[in-house]
Amino acid sequence: MSQTKDTKMTIPVMNLPWVESPFFEQIFSQLNLDNETRKFVKQFAEQGYVIIDDLGIENIGEIIDRIVNNLTPIYGDKGKVESAWIYYDRIQDAWTFNQDVKEIATAPKIINLLKILYQREPIPFQTLNFRFGTEQSTHSDSIHFSSVPARFMCGVWIALEDIDANNGPLHYYPGSHKLPIFDLNDLGITGSYQNKPYDIYPVYEEFLQSLIEHNGLEKVELYVKKGQALIWAANLLHGGSPVLDKNRTRYSQVTHYYFSDCMYYIPLLSDPFLHRIHFKEVKNMLTEEVVNHIYNGEKLEVNSEEYEVERLKFELLQFQEQLAKYRPIAIQSQDEVNVLKPQLQTVESELEKLRSQLYNSKTELELLKSQNQVIEAELERLRTKLYGIINN
């Protein structure tokens, strides 16, 4: 009979958030966490999200009210203000000019919770403030913001007023974060160097809907009170439900976080195997400094503007190729025009002759009409005279 030894398994070190590691249970069992933290971590690992009732911010209600009151007048002033972008229904990066927005995005309690979940320093890098429900189709943030190593990104959504079924609640699919991360390449689409990347985005949205139906994922809507928050993992499928009451607002704030010691890029606009990677310039709200791109501990110099330069070069090359393609057609067309020109001139000359004849005919016709009127008048005079003679 064979004999076996009772050996303790060594847990491999992986470039992956420990809450998404295939060895999560083993790591989890060895950590000395209090019961509340264990429940929090377990929920996030299994479901891909967790709801926070208390952000740990003093006077949070007053801060929220100030955000709503100060931002409401500027929604719709479309354009760039300092480092922020303002649209009809949202303001991107209001943290750059509104201290209250920044205070919520950098709340110490949220930062500490994210440290526990990812075991790296959180980097809050973007805020989005909404006044209405977005009704946005289901998506994964991983196609918009990703990292190397993967999955070191998350979002925190905070209700700035009470949210219910009627004012366009957030929806999500628990456990969907465990699905593979899909990008446009998986759908046979080259996403890089797109002029209008969102023209092809519906293909991705339709794919996700098919994926949801195939896996039988359950949709959950988030009904929360003012000041509550949702933390979700990078690949959790989520979106905005329909706004049933069009007269209501749905004020909310989203903060997106990367984590330290990664590289940061936009998969929607990237094709790594074509050497086209749209790297992001990431500014840490906590330090207001640009974050270094790190690959396995090595700092790399990344120029985020290089992608745009290369994209423009690519567009120029495409234009030149099209020009080369159509130039022979244009030359052939010019040769045909040169042949047709004399024929056209002949036709125009004949047409001018006909116009002249028509004019002359019109003149003769007018003359004949005048003569005819004189003849008819004379004929009428003779008829009258004849009737007079007969009657006498």
MARPA-257556 format. One record per residue (C-alpha): residue number from 1; x, y, z. Coordinates in Angstrom, 3 decimals. Layout:
<atoms>
   seq          u          v          w
   NUM          X          Y          Z
...
</atoms>
This chain:
<atoms>
   seq          u          v          w
     1      0.000      0.000      0.000
     2      1.187      3.515     -0.783
     3      1.782      5.961      2.009
     4      0.985      9.691      1.874
     5      2.412     12.535      3.902
     6      0.274     15.231      5.465
     7      2.002     18.253      3.898
     8      0.870     21.865      4.023
     9      0.383     23.403      0.584
    10      2.491     26.420     -0.300
    11      0.294     29.212     -1.643
    12      1.816     30.722     -4.819
    13      2.371     34.469     -4.935
    14      0.311     35.852     -7.814
    15     -0.036     39.186     -9.599
    16     -3.752     39.217     -8.870
    17     -5.962     40.765     -6.198
    18     -6.051     38.185     -3.417
    19     -9.851     38.378     -3.268
    20     -9.906     37.121     -6.868
    21     -7.101     34.569     -6.499
    22     -7.845     30.876     -7.176
    23     -6.230     30.330     -3.754
    24     -8.509     32.801     -1.982
    25     -9.928     30.315      0.507
    26     -6.484     29.178      1.626
    27     -5.252     32.767      1.999
    28     -8.466     33.800      3.751
    29     -8.208     30.985      6.291
    30     -4.716     32.075      7.324
    31     -5.494     35.758      7.912
    32     -6.273     37.121     11.351
    33     -9.337     39.248     10.598
    34    -12.152     40.306     12.904
    35    -15.620     38.902     12.171
    36    -16.946     42.072     10.550
    37    -13.965     42.334      8.210
    38    -14.144     38.622      7.369
    39    -17.803     38.999      6.399
    40    -16.978     42.093      4.315
    41    -14.104     40.384      2.475
    42    -16.036     37.148      1.911
    43    -18.981     39.027      0.407
    44    -16.733     40.949     -1.972
    45    -14.791     37.849     -3.038
    46    -17.902     35.792     -3.726
    47    -20.293     38.413     -5.116
    48    -17.959     41.112     -6.502
    49    -19.550     43.931     -4.527
    50    -20.330     45.117     -1.014
    51    -22.695     47.816      0.300
    52    -21.324     50.334      2.804
    53    -23.796     52.028      5.139
    54    -21.381     54.470      6.776
    55    -18.587     56.252      4.912
    56    -17.054     57.431      8.172
    57    -17.288     61.077      7.096
    58    -18.442     63.611      9.666
    59    -21.403     65.732      8.540
    60    -21.781     63.622      5.389
    61    -25.328     64.907      4.851
    62    -24.172     68.523      4.719
    63    -21.303     67.656      2.384
    64    -23.660     65.849      0.014
    65    -26.085     68.776      0.016
    66    -23.275     71.180     -0.858
    67    -22.158     68.958     -3.746
    68    -25.688     68.833     -5.169
    69    -26.277     72.577     -4.711
    70    -22.902     73.627     -6.134
    71    -22.839     71.303     -9.137
    72    -26.481     71.520    -10.233
    73    -26.182     74.991    -11.857
    74    -23.294     73.929    -14.098
    75    -24.692     70.694    -15.544
    76    -25.222     71.260    -19.239
    77    -22.412     73.810    -19.650
    78    -20.748     71.408    -22.040
    79    -17.004     71.729    -22.323
    80    -13.782     71.568    -20.394
    81    -13.332     73.523    -17.166
    82     -9.785     73.306    -15.846
    83     -9.213     69.523    -15.747
    84    -12.913     68.609    -15.599
    85    -15.379     67.784    -18.349
    86    -18.981     68.951    -18.024
    87    -21.879     67.362    -19.886
    88    -25.658     67.565    -19.774
    89    -26.076     64.695    -17.334
    90    -22.634     64.280    -15.738
    91    -19.493     66.047    -14.628
    92    -16.207     64.202    -14.959
    93    -13.460     64.986    -12.445
    94    -15.323     67.584    -10.403
    95    -12.808     66.720     -7.687
    96    -10.381     69.091     -9.437
    97    -12.468     72.123     -8.470
    98    -14.859     70.924     -5.740
    99    -13.317     70.005     -2.399
   100    -16.433     68.181     -1.178
   101    -16.354     65.809     -4.156
   102    -12.698     65.135     -3.429
   103    -13.368     64.563      0.286
   104    -15.863     61.804     -0.474
   105    -13.591     60.241     -3.117
   106    -10.644     60.124     -0.706
   107    -12.583     59.194      2.456
   108    -10.140     57.383      4.809
   109    -12.616     54.600      5.562
   110    -13.052     53.785      1.871
   111     -9.289     53.921      1.297
   112     -8.674     51.544      4.209
   113    -11.349     49.094      3.041
   114     -9.829     49.033     -0.431
   115     -6.389     48.373      1.062
   116     -7.819     45.311      2.791
   117     -9.444     44.045     -0.402
   118     -6.498     44.616     -2.745
   119     -3.447     44.638     -0.446
   120     -2.062     47.605     -2.383
   121     -2.313     51.364     -2.099
   122     -5.556     52.651     -3.657
   123     -5.263     55.412     -6.255
   124     -8.484     57.420     -6.674
   125     -8.097     58.850    -10.188
   126    -11.517     59.815    -11.554
   127    -14.887     61.071    -10.301
   128    -18.207     61.153    -12.135
   129    -21.131     63.123    -10.732
   130    -24.608     62.447    -12.107
   131    -27.876     64.300    -11.663
   132    -30.107     61.768    -13.454
   133    -30.174     58.009    -13.828
   134    -27.890     57.097    -16.744
   135    -29.956     54.193    -18.141
   136    -26.557     52.929    -19.308
   137    -26.423     49.456    -20.801
   138    -24.794     46.691    -18.793
   139    -21.009     46.767    -19.057
   140    -17.774     45.907    -17.291
   141    -15.409     48.689    -16.282
   142    -12.565     46.447    -17.408
   143    -13.062     47.490    -21.026
   144    -12.720     51.162    -20.067
   145    -10.060     51.023    -17.343
   146     -7.672     48.138    -16.969
   147     -4.308     47.408    -15.474
   148     -1.339     45.093    -15.798
   149     -1.563     42.969    -13.745
   150     -5.284     42.717    -14.424
   151     -8.227     43.442    -12.105
   152     -6.457     46.042     -9.946
   153     -9.286     48.522    -10.466
   154    -12.604     49.086     -8.718
   155    -15.437     51.578     -8.436
   156    -17.288     53.143     -5.526
   157    -20.800     54.477     -6.187
   158    -22.360     56.784     -3.580
   159    -26.013     57.824     -3.401
   160    -26.382     61.600     -3.034
   161    -30.133     61.152     -2.521
   162    -32.502     58.233     -1.844
   163    -32.618     55.773     -4.730
   164    -35.574     53.537     -5.567
   165    -37.072     51.710     -8.555
   166    -38.453     54.901    -10.112
   167    -35.437     57.203    -10.477
   168    -33.089     54.940    -12.415
   169    -31.226     52.799     -9.865
   170    -27.878     51.172    -10.510
   171    -28.144     47.480    -11.398
   172    -25.544     44.728    -11.196
   173    -25.099     40.980    -11.581
   174    -23.699     39.335     -8.425
   175    -20.817     36.962     -9.105
   176    -20.286     38.174    -12.678
   177    -16.835     39.489    -11.748
   178    -15.615     35.867    -11.887
   179    -16.245     35.721    -15.638
   180    -13.264     36.108    -17.976
   181    -12.414     39.671    -18.967
   182    -13.516     40.237    -22.564
   183    -12.357     42.990    -24.893
   184    -13.049     43.870    -28.522
   185    -10.391     41.479    -29.797
   186    -12.473     38.601    -28.408
   187    -15.265     39.777    -30.721
   188    -13.016     40.031    -33.765
   189    -12.817     43.819    -33.629
   190     -9.662     45.925    -33.843
   191    -10.367     48.668    -31.334
   192     -7.209     50.741    -31.557
   193     -6.944     53.976    -33.530
   194    -10.720     54.302    -33.758
   195    -11.988     57.804    -34.535
   196    -15.333     57.041    -32.911
   197    -14.866     53.973    -30.696
   198    -18.417     54.103    -29.377
   199    -19.776     53.465    -32.872
   200    -18.788     49.811    -32.383
   201    -19.641     49.701    -28.665
   202    -23.167     48.261    -29.233
   203    -21.551     45.038    -30.490
   204    -19.866     44.656    -27.100
   205    -23.102     45.478    -25.243
   206    -25.072     42.884    -27.228
   207    -22.367     40.299    -26.521
   208    -22.626     40.929    -22.777
   209    -26.402     40.535    -22.894
   210    -25.974     37.155    -24.584
   211    -23.366     36.228    -21.972
   212    -25.759     37.143    -19.155
   213    -28.563     35.048    -20.633
   214    -26.253     32.097    -21.336
   215    -24.984     32.045    -17.744
   216    -28.384     32.693    -16.194
   217    -27.073     35.656    -14.205
   218    -29.497     37.384    -11.867
   219    -29.997     41.121    -12.148
   220    -30.206     43.093     -8.888
   221    -31.177     46.754     -8.562
   222    -29.595     48.914     -5.880
   223    -32.129     50.672     -3.657
   224    -30.239     52.675     -1.047
   225    -30.536     55.762      1.109
   226    -28.620     58.999      0.775
   227    -25.026     58.457      1.935
   228    -24.855     54.695      1.336
   229    -22.254     53.334     -1.075
   230    -21.498     50.340     -3.269
   231    -17.970     49.051     -3.879
   232    -17.679     46.835     -6.959
   233    -14.905     44.826     -8.574
   234    -13.438     45.788    -11.959
   235    -15.210     43.045    -13.926
   236    -18.604     43.144    -12.184
   237    -21.293     43.629    -14.832
   238    -23.414     46.664    -14.008
   239    -25.384     49.506    -15.581
   240    -28.279     51.925    -15.113
   241    -31.912     50.800    -14.986
   242    -34.665     52.761    -16.791
   243    -35.885     56.014    -15.217
   244    -39.584     55.379    -14.652
   245    -40.325     58.834    -13.228
   246    -38.858     61.382    -15.652
   247    -39.507     64.204    -13.188
   248    -37.045     62.850    -10.641
   249    -33.312     63.269    -10.262
   250    -30.851     60.587     -9.200
   251    -27.883     62.459     -7.813
   252    -24.895     60.171     -7.315
   253    -21.119     60.130     -7.372
   254    -18.781     57.474     -8.720
   255    -15.074     57.270     -7.984
   256    -12.800     54.938     -9.916
   257     -9.686     53.582     -8.251
   258     -6.547     51.963     -9.567
   259     -3.942     50.408     -7.283
   260     -0.209     50.915     -6.939
   261      2.550     49.084     -8.821
   262      0.642     48.529    -12.064
   263      0.471     49.739    -15.626
   264     -2.755     51.506    -16.590
   265     -4.453     51.524    -19.987
   266     -7.758     51.655    -21.927
   267     -8.590     48.257    -23.512
   268    -11.398     49.734    -25.645
   269     -8.744     51.631    -27.624
   270     -5.916     49.111    -27.450
   271     -4.541     46.147    -29.395
   272     -1.431     45.014    -27.503
   273     -0.394     42.474    -30.145
   274     -0.333     45.256    -32.723
   275      1.817     47.265    -30.293
   276     -1.024     49.747    -29.869
   277     -1.693     50.392    -26.199
   278     -3.586     53.463    -25.066
   279     -1.805     54.090    -21.767
   280     -3.514     56.386    -19.289
   281     -1.914     59.269    -17.486
   282     -3.190     58.652    -13.973
   283     -3.239     61.425    -11.369
   284     -3.653     60.337     -7.766
   285     -6.221     62.529     -5.989
   286     -4.508     61.863     -2.670
   287     -1.191     63.338     -3.778
   288     -2.304     65.205     -6.935
   289      0.767     63.718     -8.617
   290      0.998     61.626    -11.776
   291      1.431     57.935    -10.956
   292      4.370     55.899    -12.282
   293      3.713     52.897    -14.484
   294      5.267     49.824    -12.873
   295      5.795     46.389    -14.452
   296      6.864     43.651    -12.017
   297      8.574     46.223     -9.822
   298     10.278     48.043    -12.701
   299      9.374     51.641    -13.434
   300      8.623     52.231    -17.105
   301      8.542     55.522    -18.974
   302      5.165     55.824    -20.677
   303      4.062     58.724    -22.867
   304      0.270     58.751    -22.919
   305      0.276     61.263    -25.810
   306      2.296     58.910    -28.003
   307     -0.817     56.846    -28.751
   308     -2.644     59.860    -30.188
   309      0.366     60.752    -32.361
   310      0.538     57.178    -33.678
   311     -3.223     57.146    -34.253
   312     -2.971     60.288    -36.385
   313     -0.069     58.757    -38.316
   314     -2.205     55.677    -38.906
   315     -5.077     57.837    -40.184
   316     -2.697     59.669    -42.525
   317     -1.398     56.342    -43.870
   318     -4.966     55.143    -44.471
   319     -5.759     58.387    -46.304
   320     -2.653     58.010    -48.453
   321     -3.631     54.424    -49.299
   322     -7.128     55.553    -50.287
   323     -5.656     58.369    -52.360
   324     -3.377     55.905    -54.156
   325     -6.379     53.646    -54.772
   326     -8.601     56.359    -56.246
   327     -5.949     58.312    -58.156
   328     -5.981     55.926    -61.215
   329     -9.790     56.095    -61.212
   330     -9.589     59.881    -61.123
   331     -7.060     59.914    -64.009
   332     -9.233     57.541    -66.049
   333    -12.234     59.726    -65.332
   334    -10.295     62.800    -66.484
   335     -9.421     61.052    -69.746
   336    -13.104     60.276    -70.275
   337    -13.948     63.897    -69.535
   338    -11.430     65.036    -72.154
   339    -13.104     62.771    -74.741
   340    -16.583     63.927    -73.787
   341    -15.752     67.643    -73.780
   342    -15.820     68.077    -77.632
   343    -19.022     66.059    -77.825
   344    -20.525     68.221    -75.135
   345    -19.461     71.366    -76.967
   346    -21.110     70.104    -80.166
   347    -24.325     69.325    -78.326
   348    -24.270     72.746    -76.677
   349    -23.764     74.384    -80.098
   350    -26.735     72.488    -81.564
   351    -28.768     73.407    -78.527
   352    -27.943     77.074    -79.063
   353    -29.089     76.815    -82.682
   354    -32.356     75.288    -81.582
   355    -32.809     78.033    -79.007
   356    -32.278     80.628    -81.767
   357    -34.747     78.865    -84.072
   358    -37.245     78.630    -81.275
   359    -36.855     82.352    -80.601
   360    -37.378     83.142    -84.285
   361    -40.375     80.847    -84.404
   362    -41.842     82.578    -81.379
   363    -41.338     85.965    -83.072
   364    -42.994     84.756    -86.293
   365    -45.810     83.285    -84.263
   366    -46.421     86.600    -82.513
   367    -46.423     88.339    -85.924
   368    -48.889     85.807    -87.330
   369    -51.104     86.247    -84.303
   370    -51.188     90.009    -84.891
   371    -52.007     89.575    -88.605
   372    -54.654     87.038    -87.722
   373    -56.310     89.533    -85.384
   374    -56.421     92.158    -88.198
   375    -57.908     89.615    -90.616
   376    -60.488     88.498    -88.094
   377    -61.468     92.134    -87.428
   378    -61.849     92.786    -91.200
   379    -63.817     89.552    -91.593
   380    -66.152     90.625    -88.794
   381    -66.643     94.043    -90.488
   382    -67.517     92.361    -93.789
   383    -69.955     89.988    -92.090
   384    -71.736     92.935    -90.487
   385    -71.960     94.785    -93.832
   386    -73.231     91.652    -95.564
   387    -75.975     91.134    -92.971
   388    -77.032     94.785    -93.525
   389    -77.408     94.369    -97.310
   390    -79.403     91.144    -96.947
   391    -81.776     92.647    -94.455
   392    -82.448     95.660    -96.682
</atoms>
